[in-house]
Every structure is written in structure tokens, then in C-alpha cells.
Amino acid sequence: MGTRVLVVEDEPVINQAVAERLVAEGFDVRQAYDGPTAVDVAETWEPDALVLDVMLPGFDGHEVCRRVQARRPVPVLMLTARDDETDVLVGLGVGADDYLTKPFSMRELVARVRVLLRRVERAAELFRGETGDLRVGDLHIDRSGRRVRVAASDVHLTPTEFDLLARLAAEPGTVLSREDLMRDVWGWSDPAAARTGTRTVDSHVRSLRAKIGAGRVRTVHGVGYALEHAPGETSPR
């Protein structure tokens, strides 16, 4: 059997089209049309990835994502009807890894699903054997325990946010391009293809800033991002 993907979409035409394309690409697919059914199927079938619409009957995709991720980490591609920053940040904050705005091409959707699955493998490779803690000022990253603390407070990060922060923290002060981050964190190997996903990086950085402090991640316009000491902290010499 192929890799398991659960498609959750209340519009039957879209749901069926997505499911058929994924099956044609070799995936093992199940479908759900509302929030409660999606959670039940995810619990019993244990999919490898979710394609999840935000607007659903019963309860919305954000709640589905929250409940599924509370049981086990699953890569989630969220589908949004509009490119609304608030919807996107809420989705990323509850554990979605990526998002697509409707209308979308099936080719792009399949590519994003494959990237999500590669990201899980890539994260394991990226941090394999790297169990030491990372510290940037009062930001403490426990790589083996996958925990983050700012000053004396624990910070809850999604798996993707943690991997992104750990990659930035491995080279504090160094500007990493969006393409670098797409390659190292998400697993995009094609530089041209990676450029189509750079908005995902930007959205995750916004979500990360909201949790660890906006001043810690510096934007270099037209280039990328660097992790810095918080404003007012002094870098050790």
C-alpha cells in the first residue's frame, strides 16, 4: 500500500478530484467531509499526511488539526478559501505545516504533499546526532527533547516551527535565504521549485515571531532571515 493521505474537504467535487489525483500518484487515500469524521478517521487509520480544508461542518479545520496533532504529529497541508493572514497564522499555530489558497492546481497540491512527507524525513536527518542544546541569549533550544524556553518560560512550537528555529539557531546572526530554509527544513531539492514555497517560509517566520518575540528574527529584505539576540541583549564576545 502507498503512503496514507486523508483528504478532508466538504465540497464533494473538490474532495473527489483531490482524492483521485492522489490515488493516481500512488497514494492510499481516504476521504472525510466534516470535522468530527476527520478526527475519527485520523485516529483509527493513522494517515501519514492530511490535506485539510479550513471551513468544515461540525467544527473547522483548525480544530481538526489541533485534535489530530494532540494525539500524534501528522504533516498537514491546509486549504484556505482566501489568502487571509489571520487564517494562515492560526492554522500554522495549531500544527499545520503548509497551506494552499483556493483555487489551486492539482500539480501544486501533489508537490506540496510530497514536500511535507520529505520534510518529516529531512528533519530527522537534519538533527540526527545533534542532541546538544542551542542558546541565543535567553532563548534555549533543547534539540533532543524538542523543547524551547524563552527566559524562564516554556514556548510551545509546532514541529515545523521547531525545525525552522533550530536551523536558524545553528548559525545565529547568519542570514539564511528562503531557498536555503526551504531546502534544509522542508526538503525542497530543486531551487526553482523552492521559490514557489517561499511564502510558506514567510508565514512560519511570522508565526514563530509571535511566540518567541518579534525582534529575535531579523528580516533581510530580498535575501532571508537571521536569528539574533533579543533587543537589549548583548551578544557575547
FIKOLZA-1660 file (N, C-alpha, C; in steps of 0.1 Angstrom, whole numbers, plus 5000, padded with zeros to 4 digits):
% residues 237
   i   px   py   pz ch aa at
   1 5008 4988 5000  A  M  N
   1 5000 5000 5000  A  M CA
   1 5009 5012 5000  A  M  C
   2 5004 5023 4994  A  G  N
   2 5011 5035 4993  A  G CA
   2 5010 5043 5006  A  G  C
   3 5017 5055 5006  A  T  N
   3 5016 5064 5018  A  T CA
   3 5002 5069 5020  A  T  C
   4 4998 5069 5032  A  R  N
   4 4984 5072 5035  A  R CA
   4 4981 5087 5036  A  R  C
   5 4971 5092 5029  A  V  N
   5 4967 5106 5029  A  V CA
   5 4952 5107 5032  A  V  C
   6 4949 5115 5042  A  L  N
   6 4935 5117 5045  A  L CA
   6 4931 5131 5039  A  L  C
   7 4921 5131 5030  A  V  N
   7 4916 5143 5024  A  V CA
   7 4903 5147 5031  A  V  C
   8 4903 5159 5036  A  V  N
   8 4892 5164 5044  A  V CA
   8 4887 5177 5037  A  V  C
   9 4876 5176 5031  A  E  N
   9 4870 5187 5023  A  E CA
   9 4855 5185 5022  A  E  C
  10 4847 5196 5025  A  D  N
  10 4833 5194 5025  A  D CA
  10 4827 5196 5011  A  D  C
  11 4834 5201 5002  A  E  N
  11 4829 5202 4988  A  E CA
  11 4831 5189 4981  A  E  C
  12 4821 5181 4977  A  P  N
  12 4823 5168 4972  A  P CA
  12 4831 5168 4959  A  P  C
  13 4829 5178 4950  A  V  N
  13 4837 5178 4937  A  V CA
  13 4852 5180 4940  A  V  C
  14 4855 5189 4949  A  I  N
  14 4869 5192 4952  A  I CA
  14 4875 5180 4959  A  I  C
  15 4868 5174 4969  A  N  N
  15 4873 5163 4976  A  N CA
  15 4876 5151 4967  A  N  C
  16 4867 5148 4958  A  Q  N
  16 4868 5137 4949  A  Q CA
  16 4880 5140 4939  A  Q  C
  17 4881 5152 4934  A  A  N
  17 4892 5155 4925  A  A CA
  17 4905 5153 4931  A  A  C
  18 4906 5158 4943  A  V  N
  18 4919 5157 4951  A  V CA
  18 4922 5143 4953  A  V  C
  19 4912 5135 4958  A  A  N
  19 4915 5121 4961  A  A CA
  19 4919 5113 4949  A  A  C
  20 4912 5115 4938  A  E  N
  20 4915 5108 4926  A  E CA
  20 4929 5111 4921  A  E  C
  21 4933 5124 4922  A  R  N
  21 4947 5127 4917  A  R CA
  21 4957 5121 4926  A  R  C
  22 4955 5121 4939  A  L  N
  22 4965 5115 4948  A  L CA
  22 4965 5100 4946  A  L  C
  23 4954 5093 4944  A  V  N
  23 4954 5079 4941  A  V CA
  23 4962 5076 4928  A  V  C
  24 4960 5085 4918  A  A  N
  24 4968 5083 4906  A  A CA
  24 4983 5085 4907  A  A  C
  25 4986 5092 4918  A  E  N
  25 5001 5095 4921  A  E CA
  25 5006 5084 4930  A  E  C
  26 4998 5074 4933  A  G  N
  26 5003 5063 4941  A  G CA
  26 5000 5063 4956  A  G  C
  27 4992 5073 4961  A  F  N
  27 4989 5074 4975  A  F CA
  27 4977 5065 4978  A  F  C
  28 4977 5061 4990  A  D  N
  28 4965 5054 4996  A  D CA
  28 4956 5065 5003  A  D  C
  29 4944 5067 4998  A  V  N
  29 4936 5078 5002  A  V CA
  29 4923 5074 5008  A  V  C
  30 4920 5081 5019  A  R  N
  30 4906 5081 5025  A  R CA
  30 4901 5095 5025  A  R  C
  31 4888 5096 5026  A  Q  N
  31 4881 5109 5025  A  Q CA
  31 4872 5112 5037  A  Q  C
  32 4871 5124 5041  A  A  N
  32 4861 5129 5051  A  A CA
  32 4856 5142 5047  A  A  C
  33 4843 5145 5051  A  Y  N
  33 4836 5157 5046  A  Y CA
  33 4833 5166 5058  A  Y  C
  34 4836 5163 5070  A  D  N
  34 4833 5171 5081  A  D CA
  34 4844 5169 5092  A  D  C
  35 4844 5178 5102  A  G  N
  35 4854 5178 5112  A  G CA
  35 4854 5165 5121  A  G  C
  36 4843 5162 5127  A  P  N
  36 4843 5150 5136  A  P CA
  36 4847 5137 5129  A  P  C
  37 4842 5135 5116  A  T  N
  37 4846 5123 5109  A  T CA
  37 4861 5123 5106  A  T  C
  38 4866 5135 5103  A  A  N
  38 4881 5136 5100  A  A CA
  38 4889 5131 5112  A  A  C
  39 4885 5136 5124  A  V  N
  39 4892 5132 5136  A  V CA
  39 4891 5117 5139  A  V  C
  40 4879 5112 5137  A  D  N
  40 4877 5097 5139  A  D CA
  40 4886 5089 5129  A  D  C
  41 4886 5093 5117  A  V  N
  41 4894 5085 5107  A  V CA
  41 4909 5087 5110  A  V  C
  42 4913 5099 5113  A  A  N
  42 4927 5101 5116  A  A CA
  42 4931 5092 5128  A  A  C
  43 4923 5090 5138  A  E  N
  43 4926 5082 5150  A  E CA
  43 4927 5068 5147  A  E  C
  44 4918 5063 5138  A  T  N
  44 4917 5048 5136  A  T CA
  44 4926 5044 5125  A  T  C
  45 4928 5052 5114  A  W  N
  45 4935 5049 5102  A  W CA
  45 4950 5053 5103  A  W  C
  46 4953 5063 5111  A  E  N
  46 4966 5069 5113  A  E CA
  46 4973 5072 5099  A  E  C
  47 4968 5083 5092  A  P  N
  47 4974 5087 5080  A  P CA
  47 4988 5093 5081  A  P  C
  48 4995 5092 5070  A  D  N
  48 5009 5098 5070  A  D CA
  48 5008 5113 5068  A  D  C
  49 4997 5118 5062  A  A  N
  49 4995 5133 5060  A  A CA
  49 4981 5136 5058  A  A  C
  50 4977 5149 5061  A  L  N
  50 4964 5153 5059  A  L CA
  50 4963 5165 5049  A  L  C
  51 4954 5164 5040  A  V  N
  51 4950 5176 5032  A  V CA
  51 4937 5181 5038  A  V  C
  52 4937 5193 5044  A  L  N
  52 4927 5197 5053  A  L CA
  52 4921 5211 5049  A  L  C
  53 4908 5211 5046  A  D  N
  53 4902 5224 5044  A  D CA
  53 4899 5231 5057  A  D  C
  54 4899 5244 5057  A  V  N
  54 4897 5252 5069  A  V CA
  54 4882 5252 5072  A  V  C
  55 4873 5255 5063  A  M  N
  55 4859 5256 5065  A  M CA
  55 4852 5242 5064  A  M  C
  56 4848 5237 5075  A  L  N
  56 4841 5224 5075  A  L CA
  56 4829 5224 5084  A  L  C
  57 4819 5215 5081  A  P  N
  57 4808 5213 5091  A  P CA
  57 4813 5206 5104  A  P  C
  58 4805 5208 5114  A  G  N
  58 4809 5201 5127  A  G CA
  58 4818 5210 5135  A  G  C
  59 4830 5210 5131  A  F  N
  59 4840 5220 5136  A  F CA
  59 4851 5222 5125  A  F  C
  60 4857 5233 5126  A  D  N
  60 4866 5237 5114  A  D CA
  60 4879 5230 5114  A  D  C
  61 4886 5233 5103  A  G  N
  61 4899 5226 5101  A  G CA
  61 4909 5229 5112  A  G  C
  62 4909 5241 5117  A  H  N
  62 4918 5244 5128  A  H CA
  62 4916 5235 5140  A  H  C
  63 4903 5232 5143  A  E  N
  63 4901 5223 5155  A  E CA
  63 4904 5209 5151  A  E  C
  64 4902 5205 5139  A  V  N
  64 4906 5191 5134  A  V CA
  64 4921 5190 5136  A  V  C
  65 4929 5200 5131  A  C  N
  65 4943 5200 5132  A  C CA
  65 4948 5199 5147  A  C  C
  66 4941 5207 5155  A  R  N
  66 4945 5207 5170  A  R CA
  66 4943 5194 5176  A  R  C
  67 4931 5187 5173  A  R  N
  67 4928 5174 5179  A  R CA
  67 4937 5163 5174  A  R  C
  68 4940 5163 5161  A  V  N
  68 4948 5153 5155  A  V CA
  68 4962 5154 5160  A  V  C
  69 4968 5166 5160  A  Q  N
  69 4982 5168 5165  A  Q CA
  69 4983 5165 5179  A  Q  C
  70 4973 5166 5187  A  A  N
  70 4973 5163 5202  A  A CA
  70 4976 5148 5204  A  A  C
  71 4972 5140 5194  A  R  N
  71 4973 5126 5195  A  R CA
  71 4987 5121 5190  A  R  C
  72 4990 5126 5178  A  R  N
  72 5003 5122 5172  A  R CA
  72 5006 5133 5161  A  R  C
  73 5019 5136 5159  A  P  N
  73 5023 5146 5149  A  P CA
  73 5020 5140 5135  A  P  C
  74 5013 5148 5127  A  V  N
  74 5010 5144 5113  A  V CA
  74 5012 5156 5105  A  V  C
  75 5019 5155 5094  A  P  N
  75 5021 5167 5085  A  P CA
  75 5007 5171 5079  A  P  C
  76 5005 5184 5079  A  V  N
  76 4991 5189 5074  A  V CA
  76 4993 5200 5064  A  V  C
  77 4987 5198 5052  A  L  N
  77 4985 5208 5042  A  L CA
  77 4971 5214 5043  A  L  C
  78 4970 5226 5047  A  M  N
  78 4957 5233 5049  A  M CA
  78 4953 5240 5037  A  M  C
  79 4940 5239 5033  A  L  N
  79 4934 5245 5022  A  L CA
  79 4926 5257 5027  A  L  C
  80 4929 5269 5021  A  T  N
  80 4921 5281 5026  A  T CA
  80 4914 5287 5014  A  T  C
  81 4902 5292 5017  A  A  N
  81 4894 5298 5006  A  A CA
  81 4899 5312 5002  A  A  C
  82 4907 5318 5011  A  R  N
  82 4912 5331 5009  A  R CA
  82 4926 5332 5015  A  R  C
  83 4934 5341 5009  A  D  N
  83 4947 5343 5014  A  D CA
  83 4947 5353 5026  A  D  C
  84 4941 5349 5037  A  D  N
  84 4939 5357 5049  A  D CA
  84 4950 5354 5059  A  D  C
  85 4958 5364 5062  A  E  N
  85 4970 5362 5071  A  E CA
  85 4965 5356 5084  A  E  C
  86 4954 5361 5090  A  T  N
  86 4950 5355 5103  A  T CA
  86 4946 5341 5102  A  T  C
  87 4939 5336 5092  A  D  N
  87 4936 5322 5090  A  D CA
  87 4948 5314 5089  A  D  C
  88 4958 5319 5081  A  V  N
  88 4970 5312 5079  A  V CA
  88 4978 5310 5092  A  V  C
  89 4980 5321 5099  A  L  N
  89 4987 5321 5112  A  L CA
  89 4981 5312 5122  A  L  C
  90 4967 5312 5123  A  V  N
  90 4960 5303 5132  A  V CA
  90 4963 5289 5128  A  V  C
  91 4962 5286 5115  A  G  N
  91 4965 5272 5110  A  G CA
  91 4979 5267 5114  A  G  C
  92 4988 5276 5111  A  L  N
  92 5002 5272 5114  A  L CA
  92 5004 5271 5129  A  L  C
  93 4997 5279 5137  A  G  N
  93 4999 5279 5151  A  G CA
  93 4993 5266 5158  A  G  C
  94 4984 5260 5151  A  V  N
  94 4978 5247 5157  A  V CA
  94 4984 5235 5151  A  V  C
  95 4994 5237 5142  A  G  N
  95 5002 5225 5138  A  G CA
  95 5002 5222 5123  A  G  C
  96 4995 5231 5115  A  A  N
  96 4996 5229 5100  A  A CA
  96 5010 5232 5096  A  A  C
  97 5015 5225 5085  A  D  N
  97 5029 5227 5081  A  D CA
  97 5029 5236 5068  A  D  C
  98 5019 5236 5061  A  D  N
  98 5019 5244 5048  A  D CA
  98 5004 5247 5045  A  D  C
  99 5002 5256 5035  A  Y  N
  99 4989 5259 5031  A  Y CA
  99 4988 5262 5016  A  Y  C
 100 4977 5260 5010  A  L  N
 100 4974 5264 4997  A  L CA
 100 4961 5272 4996  A  L  C
 101 4961 5283 4989  A  T  N
 101 4949 5291 4987  A  T CA
 101 4941 5286 4975  A  T  C
 102 4928 5285 4976  A  K  N
 102 4920 5281 4965  A  K CA
 102 4918 5293 4956  A  K  C
 103 4917 5291 4943  A  P  N
 103 4919 5278 4936  A  P CA
 103 4933 5274 4934  A  P  C
 104 4936 5261 4934  A  F  N
 104 4950 5257 4933  A  F CA
 104 4951 5246 4921  A  F  C
 105 4963 5244 4917  A  S  N
 105 4964 5233 4907  A  S CA
 105 4967 5220 4914  A  S  C
 106 4962 5209 4908  A  M  N
 106 4965 5196 4914  A  M CA
 106 4980 5193 4914  A  M  C
 107 4987 5197 4904  A  R  N
 107 5001 5195 4903  A  R CA
 107 5008 5201 4915  A  R  C
 108 5004 5214 4919  A  E  N
 108 5010 5221 4930  A  E CA
 108 5006 5213 4943  A  E  C
 109 4994 5209 4944  A  L  N
 109 4989 5202 4956  A  L CA
 109 4998 5189 4958  A  L  C
 110 4999 5181 4948  A  V  N
 110 5007 5169 4949  A  V CA
 110 5021 5172 4953  A  V  C
 111 5027 5183 4947  A  A  N
 111 5041 5187 4950  A  A CA
 111 5042 5190 4965  A  A  C
 112 5032 5198 4970  A  R  N
 112 5032 5202 4984  A  R CA
 112 5031 5190 4993  A  R  C
 113 5023 5180 4990  A  V  N
 113 5021 5168 4998  A  V CA
 113 5034 5161 4999  A  V  C
 114 5041 5159 4987  A  R  N
 114 5054 5152 4987  A  R CA
 114 5064 5160 4996  A  R  C
 115 5064 5173 4995  A  V  N
 115 5073 5181 5003  A  V CA
 115 5071 5179 5018  A  V  C
 116 5058 5178 5022  A  L  N
 116 5055 5176 5036  A  L CA
 116 5061 5163 5041  A  L  C
 117 5059 5153 5033  A  L  N
 117 5064 5139 5037  A  L CA
 117 5079 5139 5037  A  L  C
 118 5085 5146 5027  A  R  N
 118 5100 5147 5027  A  R CA
 118 5105 5155 5039  A  R  C
 119 5097 5165 5043  A  R  N
 119 5102 5173 5055  A  R CA
 119 5103 5165 5067  A  R  C
 120 5094 5156 5069  A  V  N
 120 5095 5147 5081  A  V CA
 120 5108 5139 5081  A  V  C
 121 5111 5134 5069  A  E  N
 121 5124 5126 5068  A  E CA
 121 5136 5135 5069  A  E  C
 122 5134 5147 5063  A  R  N
 122 5146 5157 5063  A  R CA
 122 5148 5162 5077  A  R  C
 123 5138 5164 5085  A  A  N
 123 5140 5169 5099  A  A CA
 123 5148 5158 5107  A  A  C
 124 5144 5146 5105  A  A  N
 124 5152 5135 5112  A  A CA
 124 5166 5135 5108  A  A  C
 125 5169 5137 5095  A  E  N
 125 5183 5137 5090  A  E CA
 125 5190 5149 5095  A  E  C
 126 5183 5160 5095  A  L  N
 126 5190 5173 5098  A  L CA
 126 5195 5173 5112  A  L  C
 127 5187 5167 5121  A  F  N
 127 5191 5168 5135  A  F CA
 127 5196 5155 5141  A  F  C
 128 5198 5145 5132  A  R  N
 128 5203 5132 5137  A  R CA
 128 5216 5134 5144  A  R  C
 129 5218 5129 5156  A  G  N
 129 5230 5130 5163  A  G CA
 129 5233 5144 5169  A  G  C
 130 5225 5154 5166  A  E  N
 130 5227 5167 5172  A  E CA
 130 5218 5169 5184  A  E  C
 131 5223 5164 5195  A  T  N
 131 5215 5165 5207  A  T CA
 131 5218 5176 5217  A  T  C
 132 5229 5183 5214  A  G  N
 132 5233 5194 5223  A  G CA
 132 5223 5206 5222  A  G  C
 133 5223 5213 5233  A  D  N
 133 5214 5225 5234  A  D CA
 133 5219 5236 5226  A  D  C
 134 5210 5245 5221  A  L  N
 134 5214 5257 5214  A  L CA
 134 5209 5269 5223  A  L  C
 135 5218 5279 5224  A  R  N
 135 5214 5291 5232  A  R CA
 135 5217 5303 5224  A  R  C
 136 5208 5312 5223  A  V  N
 136 5210 5325 5217  A  V CA
 136 5204 5335 5227  A  V  C
 137 5212 5341 5235  A  G  N
 137 5207 5350 5246  A  G CA
 137 5199 5341 5256  A  G  C
 138 5187 5346 5259  A  D  N
 138 5179 5339 5268  A  D CA
 138 5170 5329 5261  A  D  C
 139 5172 5326 5248  A  L  N
 139 5165 5316 5241  A  L CA
 139 5173 5303 5242  A  L  C
 140 5166 5293 5247  A  H  N
 140 5172 5280 5250  A  H CA
 140 5165 5269 5242  A  H  C
 141 5172 5262 5233  A  I  N
 141 5166 5251 5225  A  I CA
 141 5172 5238 5228  A  I  C
 142 5164 5229 5233  A  D  N
 142 5168 5215 5237  A  D CA
 142 5164 5206 5225  A  D  C
 143 5174 5203 5217  A  R  N
 143 5172 5196 5205  A  R CA
 143 5167 5182 5207  A  R  C
 144 5173 5175 5217  A  S  N
 144 5169 5161 5220  A  S CA
 144 5155 5160 5225  A  S  C
 145 5151 5169 5234  A  G  N
 145 5138 5169 5239  A  G CA
 145 5128 5177 5231  A  G  C
 146 5133 5185 5221  A  R  N
 146 5125 5193 5212  A  R CA
 146 5116 5203 5221  A  R  C
 147 5123 5209 5230  A  R  N
 147 5117 5219 5239  A  R CA
 147 5124 5233 5237  A  R  C
 148 5116 5243 5239  A  V  N
 148 5121 5257 5237  A  V CA
 148 5117 5265 5249  A  V  C
 149 5126 5273 5255  A  R  N
 149 5123 5282 5266  A  R CA
 149 5128 5296 5262  A  R  C
 150 5120 5306 5265  A  V  N
 150 5124 5320 5264  A  V CA
 150 5125 5325 5278  A  V  C
 151 5137 5329 5283  A  A  N
 151 5139 5333 5297  A  A CA
 151 5135 5321 5305  A  A  C
 152 5125 5322 5314  A  A  N
 152 5121 5311 5323  A  A CA
 152 5108 5305 5318  A  A  C
 153 5103 5308 5306  A  S  N
 153 5090 5303 5302  A  S CA
 153 5091 5293 5290  A  S  C
 154 5084 5283 5291  A  D  N
 154 5083 5273 5280  A  D CA
 154 5075 5279 5269  A  D  C
 155 5079 5276 5257  A  V  N
 155 5072 5281 5245  A  V CA
 155 5068 5268 5237  A  V  C
 156 5055 5268 5233  A  H  N
 156 5050 5256 5225  A  H CA
 156 5052 5260 5211  A  H  C
 157 5060 5252 5204  A  L  N
 157 5061 5253 5189  A  L CA
 157 5056 5241 5182  A  L  C
 158 5051 5243 5170  A  T  N
 158 5048 5231 5162  A  T CA
 158 5060 5225 5157  A  T  C
 159 5060 5212 5152  A  P  N
 159 5072 5206 5147  A  P CA
 159 5079 5214 5136  A  P  C
 160 5072 5220 5127  A  T  N
 160 5079 5228 5117  A  T CA
 160 5085 5240 5123  A  T  C
 161 5078 5247 5132  A  E  N
 161 5084 5259 5138  A  E CA
 161 5096 5255 5146  A  E  C
 162 5096 5244 5153  A  F  N
 162 5108 5240 5160  A  F CA
 162 5120 5238 5150  A  F  C
 163 5117 5230 5139  A  D  N
 163 5128 5227 5130  A  D CA
 163 5134 5240 5124  A  D  C
 164 5125 5250 5121  A  L  N
 164 5129 5262 5115  A  L CA
 164 5137 5270 5125  A  L  C
 165 5133 5271 5137  A  L  N
 165 5141 5278 5148  A  L CA
 165 5154 5271 5150  A  L  C
 166 5155 5258 5151  A  A  N
 166 5167 5251 5153  A  A CA
 166 5177 5254 5142  A  A  C
 167 5172 5254 5129  A  R  N
 167 5181 5257 5118  A  R CA
 167 5186 5271 5119  A  R  C
 168 5178 5281 5122  A  L  N
 168 5183 5294 5124  A  L CA
 168 5193 5295 5135  A  L  C
 169 5190 5289 5146  A  A  N
 169 5198 5289 5158  A  A CA
 169 5212 5282 5156  A  A  C
 170 5212 5273 5147  A  A  N
 170 5225 5266 5145  A  A CA
 170 5236 5276 5139  A  A  C
 171 5231 5287 5133  A  E  N
 171 5241 5297 5128  A  E CA
 171 5235 5311 5132  A  E  C
 172 5236 5314 5145  A  P  N
 172 5230 5327 5149  A  P CA
 172 5237 5339 5142  A  P  C
 173 5229 5349 5138  A  G  N
 173 5235 5360 5131  A  G CA
 173 5237 5359 5116  A  G  C
 174 5237 5346 5112  A  T  N
 174 5239 5344 5097  A  T CA
 174 5226 5344 5090  A  T  C
 175 5226 5352 5079  A  V  N
 175 5214 5353 5071  A  V CA
 175 5212 5341 5062  A  V  C
 176 5201 5334 5064  A  L  N
 176 5198 5322 5056  A  L CA
 176 5187 5326 5046  A  L  C
 177 5189 5323 5033  A  S  N
 177 5179 5327 5023  A  S CA
 177 5166 5318 5025  A  S  C
 178 5155 5323 5019  A  R  N
 178 5143 5315 5020  A  R CA
 178 5145 5302 5012  A  R  C
 179 5153 5302 5002  A  E  N
 179 5156 5289 4994  A  E CA
 179 5164 5280 5003  A  E  C
 180 5174 5285 5010  A  D  N
 180 5181 5277 5019  A  D CA
 180 5172 5270 5029  A  D  C
 181 5163 5278 5035  A  L  N
 181 5154 5272 5045  A  L CA
 181 5144 5262 5039  A  L  C
 182 5139 5265 5027  A  M  N
 182 5131 5255 5021  A  M CA
 182 5138 5242 5019  A  M  C
 183 5150 5243 5015  A  R  N
 183 5158 5231 5012  A  R CA
 183 5161 5223 5025  A  R  C
 184 5166 5231 5036  A  D  N
 184 5171 5224 5048  A  D CA
 184 5159 5220 5057  A  D  C
 185 5149 5227 5058  A  V  N
 185 5138 5224 5067  A  V CA
 185 5126 5217 5060  A  V  C
 186 5123 5221 5049  A  W  N
 186 5111 5215 5042  A  W CA
 186 5116 5204 5032  A  W  C
 187 5128 5204 5028  A  G  N
 187 5133 5193 5019  A  G CA
 187 5132 5195 5004  A  G  C
 188 5129 5208 5000  A  W  N
 188 5129 5211 4986  A  W CA
 188 5143 5210 4981  A  W  C
 189 5145 5202 4971  A  S  N
 189 5158 5200 4965  A  S CA
 189 5160 5208 4952  A  S  C
 190 5150 5212 4946  A  D  N
 190 5150 5219 4933  A  D CA
 190 5149 5234 4936  A  D  C
 191 5160 5242 4934  A  P  N
 191 5160 5256 4938  A  P CA
 191 5148 5264 4931  A  P  C
 192 5146 5260 4918  A  A  N
 192 5135 5267 4911  A  A CA
 192 5121 5264 4918  A  A  C
 193 5119 5252 4921  A  A  N
 193 5107 5248 4928  A  A CA
 193 5106 5254 4942  A  A  C
 194 5117 5255 4949  A  A  N
 194 5117 5260 4962  A  A CA
 194 5112 5274 4962  A  A  C
 195 5114 5282 4952  A  R  N
 195 5110 5296 4952  A  R CA
 195 5095 5297 4952  A  R  C
 196 5088 5287 4948  A  T  N
 196 5073 5287 4948  A  T CA
 196 5068 5286 4962  A  T  C
 197 5076 5281 4971  A  G  N
 197 5072 5279 4985  A  G CA
 197 5077 5289 4995  A  G  C
 198 5083 5300 4990  A  T  N
 198 5089 5309 4999  A  T CA
 198 5079 5316 5008  A  T  C
 199 5067 5318 5003  A  R  N
 199 5056 5324 5012  A  R CA
 199 5053 5315 5024  A  R  C
 200 5055 5302 5023  A  T  N
 200 5053 5293 5034  A  T CA
 200 5064 5297 5045  A  T  C
 201 5076 5299 5041  A  V  N
 201 5087 5303 5050  A  V CA
 201 5083 5316 5057  A  V  C
 202 5078 5326 5049  A  D  N
 202 5074 5339 5055  A  D CA
 202 5063 5337 5065  A  D  C
 203 5054 5329 5062  A  S  N
 203 5042 5327 5072  A  S CA
 203 5047 5320 5084  A  S  C
 204 5056 5310 5083  A  H  N
 204 5061 5304 5095  A  H CA
 204 5070 5313 5104  A  H  C
 205 5077 5322 5097  A  V  N
 205 5085 5331 5105  A  V CA
 205 5076 5341 5112  A  V  C
 206 5065 5345 5106  A  R  N
 206 5055 5354 5113  A  R CA
 206 5050 5347 5125  A  R  C
 207 5046 5334 5124  A  S  N
 207 5041 5326 5135  A  S CA
 207 5051 5324 5146  A  S  C
 208 5064 5322 5142  A  L  N
 208 5074 5320 5151  A  L CA
 208 5077 5332 5159  A  L  C
 209 5077 5344 5152  A  R  N
 209 5079 5357 5159  A  R CA
 209 5069 5359 5170  A  R  C
 210 5056 5355 5167  A  A  N
 210 5046 5357 5176  A  A CA
 210 5048 5350 5189  A  A  C
 211 5056 5339 5189  A  K  N
 211 5058 5330 5200  A  K CA
 211 5071 5333 5208  A  K  C
 212 5081 5337 5200  A  I  N
 212 5094 5339 5207  A  I CA
 212 5098 5353 5208  A  I  C
 213 5090 5362 5202  A  G  N
 213 5094 5377 5202  A  G CA
 213 5098 5381 5188  A  G  C
 214 5091 5392 5184  A  A  N
 214 5093 5397 5170  A  A CA
 214 5107 5401 5167  A  A  C
 215 5114 5406 5177  A  G  N
 215 5128 5412 5175  A  G CA
 215 5139 5402 5174  A  G  C
 216 5135 5389 5176  A  R  N
 216 5146 5379 5176  A  R CA
 216 5149 5374 5161  A  R  C
 217 5140 5375 5152  A  V  N
 217 5142 5370 5138  A  V CA
 217 5143 5383 5129  A  V  C
 218 5155 5385 5124  A  R  N
 218 5157 5397 5116  A  R CA
 218 5155 5394 5102  A  R  C
 219 5147 5403 5095  A  T  N
 219 5145 5401 5081  A  T CA
 219 5155 5409 5073  A  T  C
 220 5161 5403 5063  A  V  N
 220 5170 5410 5054  A  V CA
 220 5162 5410 5040  A  V  C
 221 5157 5421 5037  A  H  N
 221 5147 5422 5026  A  H CA
 221 5154 5417 5013  A  H  C
 222 5147 5408 5006  A  G  N
 222 5152 5403 4993  A  G CA
 222 5162 5392 4995  A  G  C
 223 5165 5388 5008  A  V  N
 223 5175 5378 5010  A  V CA
 223 5169 5367 5018  A  V  C
 224 5167 5370 5031  A  G  N
 224 5161 5359 5040  A  G CA
 224 5161 5364 5054  A  G  C
 225 5164 5355 5064  A  Y  N
 225 5162 5357 5078  A  Y CA
 225 5175 5353 5086  A  Y  C
 226 5176 5359 5097  A  A  N
 226 5187 5356 5107  A  A CA
 226 5181 5356 5121  A  A  C
 227 5186 5347 5129  A  L  N
 227 5182 5347 5143  A  L CA
 227 5192 5356 5151  A  L  C
 228 5187 5365 5159  A  E  N
 228 5195 5374 5166  A  E CA
 228 5192 5374 5181  A  E  C
 229 5200 5380 5189  A  H  N
 229 5197 5382 5203  A  H CA
 229 5185 5391 5204  A  H  C
 230 5177 5390 5214  A  A  N
 230 5166 5399 5216  A  A CA
 230 5170 5413 5218  A  A  C
 231 5162 5423 5214  A  P  N
 231 5166 5437 5215  A  P CA
 231 5170 5440 5230  A  P  C
 232 5181 5446 5232  A  G  N
 232 5186 5449 5245  A  G CA
 232 5196 5439 5251  A  G  C
 233 5196 5427 5245  A  E  N
 233 5206 5417 5249  A  E CA
 233 5219 5420 5243  A  E  C
 234 5230 5417 5250  A  T  N
 234 5243 5419 5245  A  T CA
 234 5249 5405 5240  A  T  C
 235 5254 5405 5227  A  S  N
 235 5260 5393 5222  A  S CA
 235 5273 5391 5229  A  S  C
 236 5276 5378 5233  A  P  N
 236 5289 5375 5240  A  P CA
 236 5300 5377 5230  A  P  C
 237 5311 5382 5235  A  R  N
 237 5323 5383 5226  A  R CA
 237 5334 5373 5230  A  R  C
% end
